[in-house]
Every structure is written in structure tokens, then in C-alpha cells.
Amino acid sequence: MKILSVFNNEVLILALISWLLAQILKVPIGYVQTQQWNWSLLLEPGGMPSSHAALVTAATHAIGLWQGFDSALFGFAFVITMIVVYDATGIRWQAGKHAEVINRMIQELAAGHPLKGQELREVLGHTPLEALAGVLLGLFVSQIGWMLVN
């Protein structure tokens, strides 16, 4: 069956492995930072390392390795990677900062005037270091995967 050929797609497999490793690594890294196990980090955005950056970087690097770094597909993938990393470190990071301020305002208002409100998620994006860690993880996984296959 043609649909099962997706399991032979090295680019996709390496990208997904990078994403999964990044999500798994968030749990022990979170423990080191807080001294508490937080298993919900397996499914949450934000944190160290960036799974978004790991995913797109691994895919882009693998495309370069398999299709050539001079291919149009690599060029397109590189542009998408730039957008994802910029979004993770810029726009989503700022949205998280806005959520922090809004949550603090709600807490201050609630102290004098009980309000029922849902706190906003504050960890939406990544610091540049978190994104860099994701990029490096993606490069590492795709390079090792390519070396194992070739």
C-alpha cells in the first residue's frame, strides 16, 4: 500500500524523532530547574529545548542531506525553519510575557475584588537559548540518522 510508504520517509522519521526527544527532554530539564517532576511537559509548548525548532531543523537538515543543500526544497524548508524559530522566540515569547502581566493584573484585582477568571498560559514561546537547543538537537538527530542510513 502506498500510504505505508510514509514509514520509509527518512526526513519525516528523523523530524518526528527530534520532536519526540525534545518533548521527553523537557521533563528531566524541568526537574533540574524546579526539583519537581512535571509530566505534563511532555505535551506542553514552550520550555527547554524547543521541540518546534528541533522538528523543523531536523526536517530541513535531512532534506539538505538527502536532496542536496542546493535544492529548491531545501531552500523552502530553510525559510520555513526561519519563520518557525522567529515565531517561537519572538511573537510567542512576547505573548507569554503579556499573559504574565494580565495574570498579575487579575491576581491584584482579585485580592480586592474577587474575580473568577482563567489564568492565561504564560509559557508559549522560547528564549533564544531554548530555540538554539532545539536547533542543535534537530541537527544532531538528522545528521546521526543520515550517517546510520548511508
Backbone as JSON, one array per atom type, in Angstrom:
{
  "sequence": "MKILSVFNNEVLILALISWLLAQILKVPIGYVQTQQWNWSLLLEPGGMPSSHAALVTAATHAIGLWQGFDSALFGFAFVITMIVVYDATGIRWQAGKHAEVINRMIQELAAGHPLKGQELREVLGHTPLEALAGVLLGLFVSQIGWMLVN",
  "N": [[0.84, -1.19, 0.0], [0.48, 2.21, -0.79], [0.19, 4.22, 1.14], [1.52, 3.27, 3.37], [4.12, 3.69, 2.73], [4.98, 5.98, 3.87], [6.32, 5.35, 6.16], [8.83, 4.88, 5.31], [9.99, 7.26, 4.91], [12.66, 9.01, 5.48], [13.24, 11.67, 6.17], [10.89, 12.61, 7.4], [10.68, 10.76, 9.52], [13.07, 11.27, 11.0], [12.62, 13.94, 11.71], [10.35, 13.68, 13.35], [11.42, 12.06, 15.37], [13.26, 13.86, 16.46], [11.51, 15.83, 17.43], [10.08, 14.3, 19.34], [12.18, 13.54, 21.11], [12.91, 16.09, 22.05], [10.55, 16.85, 23.41], [10.49, 14.85, 25.38], [12.9, 15.37, 26.73], [12.26, 17.73, 28.03], [11.08, 17.08, 30.46], [13.07, 15.92, 32.37], [14.81, 18.14, 32.34], [13.13, 20.15, 33.26], [12.75, 19.14, 35.82], [15.33, 19.47, 36.92], [15.4, 22.22, 36.98], [13.27, 22.91, 38.7], [13.08, 21.06, 40.73], [10.95, 19.34, 40.84], [8.92, 16.78, 39.48], [7.31, 17.14, 36.45], [5.15, 15.88, 34.54], [3.37, 16.78, 32.67], [4.73, 18.37, 30.96], [5.46, 16.88, 28.81], [3.52, 17.21, 26.89], [3.2, 19.9, 26.51], [3.62, 23.22, 25.06], [6.54, 25.35, 24.66], [9.41, 25.84, 26.83], [12.52, 24.05, 27.6], [14.28, 21.79, 25.61], [13.37, 23.61, 22.58], [10.84, 22.05, 20.95], [9.61, 22.63, 18.58], [11.6, 23.97, 17.13], [13.48, 21.9, 17.01], [12.08, 19.98, 15.48], [11.57, 21.27, 12.91], [14.17, 21.96, 12.19], [15.52, 19.49, 12.08], [14.08, 18.3, 9.97], [14.66, 20.1, 7.88], [17.49, 19.95, 7.72], [17.79, 17.22, 7.17], [16.49, 17.11, 4.68], [18.32, 18.63, 3.23], [20.52, 16.9, 3.39], [19.58, 14.58, 2.05], [18.4, 15.49, -0.35], [20.01, 17.49, -1.24], [21.83, 20.43, -0.52], [21.61, 22.48, -2.22], [19.16, 22.33, -3.36], [15.82, 23.29, -4.38], [13.85, 22.5, -2.64], [15.2, 22.27, -0.17], [15.84, 24.99, 0.17], [13.26, 26.1, 0.48], [12.43, 24.72, 2.81], [14.31, 25.72, 4.6], [13.57, 28.41, 4.78], [11.03, 28.12, 5.97], [11.85, 27.04, 8.41], [13.23, 29.23, 9.46], [11.07, 30.98, 9.87], [9.52, 29.58, 11.77], [11.31, 29.4, 13.98], [11.76, 32.12, 14.46], [9.14, 32.9, 15.12], [8.75, 31.36, 17.43], [10.66, 32.41, 19.22], [10.13, 35.08, 19.18], [7.35, 36.27, 18.62], [5.61, 34.37, 19.97], [6.95, 34.25, 22.42], [6.67, 36.87, 23.36], [3.88, 36.95, 23.58], [3.57, 35.24, 25.72], [4.79, 36.79, 27.72], [2.95, 38.89, 27.83], [0.77, 37.46, 28.81], [1.71, 36.91, 31.39], [1.67, 39.49, 32.56], [-1.06, 40.12, 32.39], [-2.14, 38.05, 33.96], [-1.03, 38.73, 36.45], [-2.32, 41.19, 36.84], [-4.96, 40.31, 37.09], [-4.75, 38.81, 39.45], [-4.12, 40.85, 41.27], [-6.42, 42.43, 41.1], [-8.23, 40.55, 41.98], [-7.54, 40.27, 44.62], [-8.67, 42.44, 45.89], [-11.16, 42.59, 44.81], [-13.04, 39.97, 44.33], [-12.63, 38.01, 41.56], [-13.63, 35.79, 39.05], [-11.7, 34.11, 36.99], [-9.93, 32.7, 34.27], [-6.61, 31.7, 34.34], [-4.1, 32.75, 32.07], [-2.02, 30.92, 29.84], [1.37, 31.13, 30.37], [3.79, 30.25, 29.42], [4.52, 30.15, 26.35], [6.22, 30.52, 24.25], [9.71, 30.53, 23.38], [12.93, 31.08, 24.84], [15.82, 32.54, 23.29], [17.95, 30.76, 23.83], [16.62, 28.32, 24.4], [15.45, 27.85, 21.89], [17.78, 27.65, 20.34], [18.88, 25.33, 21.47], [16.97, 23.49, 20.61], [17.35, 23.69, 17.83], [20.0, 22.73, 17.62], [19.61, 20.12, 18.6], [17.92, 19.09, 16.61], [19.65, 19.23, 14.37], [21.62, 17.42, 15.21], [20.19, 14.94, 15.51], [19.22, 14.51, 12.87], [21.62, 14.41, 11.44], [22.95, 12.18, 12.6], [21.05, 10.21, 11.97], [21.17, 10.23, 9.15], [23.82, 9.42, 8.8], [23.67, 6.82, 9.8], [22.03, 5.56, 7.93], [23.38, 5.87, 5.55]],
  "CA": [[0.0, 0.0, 0.0], [1.23, 3.45, -0.92], [0.14, 5.0, 2.38], [2.52, 2.75, 4.3], [5.46, 4.15, 2.34], [5.35, 7.1, 4.75], [7.25, 4.82, 7.16], [10.15, 4.84, 4.68], [10.39, 8.65, 4.7], [13.69, 9.31, 6.48], [13.12, 13.06, 6.61], [9.77, 12.67, 8.35], [11.01, 9.97, 10.71], [14.07, 11.99, 11.79], [11.98, 15.14, 12.27], [9.5, 13.25, 14.45], [12.3, 11.63, 16.47], [13.78, 15.09, 17.1], [10.41, 16.43, 18.19], [9.81, 13.45, 20.49], [13.29, 13.69, 22.05], [12.81, 17.41, 22.68], [9.45, 16.81, 24.37], [10.9, 13.99, 26.51], [13.96, 16.06, 27.47], [11.68, 18.81, 28.84], [10.73, 16.58, 31.8], [14.22, 15.97, 33.29], [15.33, 19.51, 32.43], [12.21, 20.83, 34.17], [13.04, 18.67, 37.18], [16.57, 20.13, 37.36], [15.09, 23.63, 37.22], [12.26, 23.14, 39.75], [13.13, 19.97, 41.72], [9.66, 18.65, 40.84], [8.6, 16.12, 38.21], [6.12, 17.69, 35.82], [4.94, 15.04, 33.37], [2.57, 17.48, 31.67], [5.65, 18.99, 30.0], [5.52, 16.02, 27.62], [2.52, 17.63, 25.92], [3.03, 21.35, 26.51], [4.56, 24.02, 24.28], [7.48, 26.13, 25.45], [10.37, 25.09, 27.64], [13.83, 23.68, 27.06], [14.57, 22.54, 24.38], [12.23, 23.87, 21.71], [10.51, 20.91, 20.07], [9.32, 23.2, 17.26], [12.88, 24.2, 16.46], [14.08, 20.59, 16.74], [11.32, 19.36, 14.4], [11.81, 21.87, 11.6], [15.6, 21.91, 11.87], [15.83, 18.12, 11.65], [13.5, 18.11, 8.63], [15.41, 20.91, 6.92], [18.83, 19.38, 7.58], [17.64, 15.93, 6.48], [16.22, 17.42, 3.27], [19.61, 19.01, 2.64], [21.37, 15.72, 3.27], [19.05, 13.62, 1.08], [18.06, 16.12, -1.63], [21.05, 18.45, -1.61], [21.68, 21.76, 0.09], [21.35, 23.44, -3.3], [17.83, 22.06, -3.94], [14.75, 24.23, -4.08], [13.14, 22.0, -1.46], [15.97, 22.7, 1.0], [15.65, 26.44, 0.32], [11.92, 26.32, 1.04], [12.44, 24.23, 4.18], [15.12, 26.65, 5.4], [12.73, 29.6, 5.02], [10.02, 27.73, 6.95], [12.56, 26.92, 9.69], [13.47, 30.59, 9.96], [9.79, 31.53, 10.34], [9.13, 28.88, 13.0], [12.2, 29.81, 15.08], [11.46, 33.53, 14.76], [7.87, 32.94, 15.82], [8.91, 30.77, 18.77], [11.45, 33.28, 20.09], [9.66, 36.46, 19.13], [5.92, 36.52, 18.81], [5.05, 33.53, 21.04], [7.58, 34.63, 23.67], [6.02, 38.1, 23.81], [2.51, 36.6, 24.01], [3.72, 34.7, 27.08], [5.05, 37.92, 28.62], [1.66, 39.58, 28.0], [-0.04, 36.63, 29.7], [2.22, 37.13, 32.75], [1.18, 40.78, 33.04], [-2.51, 40.02, 32.55], [-2.39, 37.2, 35.13], [-0.7, 39.53, 37.64], [-3.4, 42.16, 37.0], [-6.14, 39.59, 37.59], [-4.49, 38.47, 40.86], [-4.22, 42.07, 42.06], [-7.83, 42.78, 41.17], [-8.92, 39.53, 42.77], [-7.24, 40.48, 46.04], [-9.63, 43.42, 46.41], [-12.47, 42.31, 44.22], [-12.99, 38.59, 43.84], [-12.98, 37.78, 40.16], [-13.43, 34.42, 38.59], [-11.11, 34.16, 35.66], [-8.99, 31.64, 33.95], [-5.27, 32.22, 34.09], [-3.58, 32.51, 30.73], [-0.77, 30.18, 29.77], [2.46, 32.08, 30.27], [4.91, 29.69, 28.67], [4.04, 29.89, 25.0], [7.33, 30.58, 23.32], [11.02, 30.07, 23.82], [14.05, 32.0, 24.88], [16.76, 32.19, 22.23], [18.72, 29.58, 24.22], [15.76, 27.16, 24.21], [15.34, 27.63, 20.45], [19.09, 27.17, 19.89], [18.99, 23.94, 21.9], [16.14, 22.72, 19.68], [18.04, 23.67, 16.53], [21.14, 21.82, 17.73], [19.08, 18.76, 18.72], [17.45, 18.71, 15.28], [20.83, 18.97, 13.54], [22.27, 16.21, 15.71], [19.4, 13.75, 15.19], [19.18, 14.28, 11.43], [22.97, 14.02, 10.99], [23.16, 10.8, 13.04], [20.16, 9.37, 11.16], [21.74, 10.15, 7.79], [25.04, 8.62, 8.87], [23.28, 5.43, 10.02], [21.42, 5.03, 6.72], [24.35, 5.91, 4.43]],
  "C": [[0.87, 1.24, 0.0], [1.29, 4.23, 0.39], [1.2, 4.54, 3.38], [3.93, 3.17, 3.95], [5.91, 5.35, 3.17], [6.36, 6.64, 5.81], [8.66, 4.66, 6.61], [10.71, 6.25, 4.46], [11.36, 9.06, 5.81], [13.57, 10.73, 7.03], [12.03, 13.18, 7.68], [10.11, 11.94, 9.64], [12.01, 10.71, 11.6], [13.49, 13.25, 12.43], [11.12, 14.75, 13.47], [10.3, 12.74, 15.64], [12.85, 12.84, 17.2], [12.72, 15.75, 17.96], [10.15, 15.64, 19.47], [10.92, 13.56, 21.54], [13.23, 15.03, 22.78], [11.71, 17.42, 23.73], [9.84, 15.98, 25.6], [11.95, 14.69, 27.37], [13.43, 17.19, 28.36], [11.41, 18.35, 30.27], [11.95, 16.58, 32.73], [14.83, 17.37, 33.41], [14.44, 20.34, 33.36], [12.45, 20.42, 35.61], [14.3, 19.36, 37.73], [16.29, 21.58, 37.73], [14.2, 23.85, 38.44], [12.31, 22.13, 40.9], [11.79, 19.27, 41.87], [9.46, 18.01, 39.47], [7.3, 16.69, 37.69], [5.91, 16.96, 34.5], [4.09, 15.73, 32.32], [3.45, 18.19, 30.64], [5.78, 18.16, 28.73], [4.59, 16.51, 26.51], [2.38, 19.14, 25.8], [4.03, 22.05, 25.6], [5.5, 24.79, 25.21], [8.44, 25.23, 26.2], [11.61, 24.69, 26.87], [13.88, 22.2, 26.77], [13.29, 22.75, 23.56], [11.99, 22.68, 20.79], [10.15, 21.4, 18.68], [10.61, 23.38, 16.48], [13.56, 22.88, 16.11], [13.4, 19.93, 15.54], [11.69, 19.95, 13.04], [13.28, 21.85, 11.21], [16.0, 20.52, 11.4], [15.29, 17.88, 10.25], [14.31, 18.86, 7.58], [16.8, 20.32, 6.67], [18.77, 18.05, 6.83], [17.32, 16.14, 5.0], [17.52, 17.81, 2.57], [20.51, 17.8, 2.43], [20.89, 14.78, 2.17], [18.84, 14.24, -0.3], [19.13, 17.08, -2.13], [20.77, 19.81, -1.0], [21.48, 22.85, -0.96], [19.97, 23.23, -3.94], [16.83, 23.13, -3.53], [13.99, 23.8, -2.83], [13.88, 22.38, -0.18], [15.79, 24.2, 1.24], [14.31, 26.76, 0.95], [11.88, 25.9, 2.51], [13.21, 25.17, 5.1], [14.31, 27.9, 5.76], [11.66, 29.28, 6.07], [10.65, 27.6, 8.34], [12.81, 28.29, 10.29], [12.19, 31.2, 10.54], [9.4, 30.9, 11.67], [9.99, 29.33, 14.17], [11.96, 31.27, 15.45], [10.16, 33.65, 15.55], [8.01, 32.44, 17.25], [9.64, 31.72, 19.72], [10.95, 34.71, 20.13], [8.22, 36.6, 19.53], [5.35, 35.69, 19.96], [5.67, 33.87, 22.38], [6.92, 35.89, 24.23], [4.59, 37.85, 24.25], [2.54, 36.03, 25.42], [3.97, 35.81, 28.1], [3.76, 38.71, 28.86], [0.76, 38.79, 28.95], [0.4, 36.79, 31.15], [1.64, 38.41, 33.34], [-0.32, 40.71, 33.3], [-2.85, 39.16, 33.77], [-2.1, 37.95, 36.43], [-1.8, 40.56, 37.91], [-4.65, 41.49, 37.58], [-5.96, 39.25, 39.07], [-4.62, 39.71, 41.74], [-5.67, 42.52, 42.19], [-8.59, 41.82, 42.06], [-8.67, 39.72, 44.27], [-8.24, 41.46, 46.66], [-11.05, 43.16, 45.94], [-12.42, 40.89, 43.64], [-13.49, 38.47, 42.4], [-12.79, 36.3, 39.86], [-12.92, 34.53, 37.17], [-10.13, 33.03, 35.48], [-7.63, 32.26, 33.68], [-4.83, 31.85, 32.69], [-2.28, 31.74, 30.82], [0.36, 31.17, 29.51], [3.65, 31.55, 29.49], [4.39, 29.25, 27.31], [5.2, 29.78, 24.02], [8.61, 30.12, 23.96], [12.0, 31.23, 23.92], [14.95, 31.64, 23.7], [17.59, 30.95, 22.57], [17.91, 28.29, 24.04], [15.63, 26.82, 22.73], [16.66, 27.09, 19.89], [19.28, 25.7, 20.26], [18.15, 23.04, 20.99], [16.76, 22.6, 18.31], [19.19, 22.67, 16.56], [20.69, 20.36, 17.85], [18.62, 18.25, 17.36], [18.6, 18.4, 14.34], [21.5, 17.66, 13.92], [21.5, 14.95, 15.27], [19.4, 13.48, 13.69], [20.55, 13.85, 10.9], [23.26, 12.56, 11.37], [22.3, 9.84, 12.2], [20.69, 9.19, 9.75], [22.99, 9.27, 7.78], [24.71, 7.13, 9.05], [22.74, 4.78, 8.74], [22.44, 4.94, 5.58], [25.69, 5.35, 4.81]]
}
